[in-house]
Amino acid sequence: MIDVGLQLDLALRLLVAAGLGGAIGAEREIHNHPAGIRTHMLVALGSGLFTVLSIFGFGLEGNGNPAVVDPTRIAAQIVSGIGFLGAGAILKDGVVIRGLTTAASLWATAAVGMAAGAGEYVLALVAGVIILVSLWPINALAERLHGSSQPEVQLRLSLTRVDALGEISAALARGKIEIGAIQTQRVGKNSYRADLAIRGRSTAAIAVVLEAIEDIDGVDIISTSQAD
């Protein structure tokens, strides 16, 4: 006979896991990172569900002669299995590496889901809050601490129209990225090359602007390199 109270408790665990994962993903979504609300929610929900199945899904509950099994055998694989998602979130574009923090947040979100699946609501909530603080306020503090270094990047672009330079300048201004020098050259019909030296408060800030530039119609990033 199904224990209704137990089933409701297990459903609550999955809801808590999905809710905390979605909250963490919302921060990534706001800052235009590759893994957002849906990805983090599914990671937390899947981790919670696997944990619940490890504990309750294989004869440990509901019969008088439970099977002798290790309740951690599925949940233990989550820690290593989540690595493939994290690796997919890490991208290298010239000297700029993107996605390290998102990969770490996916890994930590899996742990939040496991805690919720195990019924450790307080641990799951505290961990979720700590992850959010590390992604937002602490990230802002880190950018301030590293602001004095202001890394400079040499950026080479391919353009199909000259007026795209205005959109590029606007994107750099929105990201508070300084333009140290700019050179343009016509290389063919409706084909131009632009070399820019840009300086930002952090490589993360530059990476965000590069993503915005890539979305501009008629603009392709040929290469990025760290200035000497």
C-alpha angles and dihedrals in degrees: 000000000000115000102226093196091054092048091052090049091051091048089051090052091055092047091051091049093049093045095051091044091051091050091053091045091051090064091052090047093052090054094047098246121160097248111055141159098317096046096048092043092052092046092052093042093048092048091049092048094048089049092050090048091049091056104035109014105076111054099291093114137040103025134078095235108047119194116252101245138144107254091203098056096098098033090052090063092058092072093059097029095059088064094084091061092048092050090052091055094056115089131176118210109177106298093344118092114195132191104032093121092044090052090051091048091052091051093048092044089057087057090050089053091049091051091051091046090053090052094250094135097164092051091047092049095046092047091048092052092048091051091051091049091050092050098047121018096026091046090054090049091049091052090052092050091050094040095098093061094058101186116224122220130192108223125195118194136186115216133190092193133032095220089067086080088074091055090047091052090049091052091050091048092051090053092046091241117154122224110221097180138349132197127181130194134182110230100174146328108328088350125114138166125214127192116197134181107209131182126198139173091254142357087250091059090049091049091055091052092048089057089053091049091051089058093058112106113249096015126111127178108230099182146337126207137175113257117237 
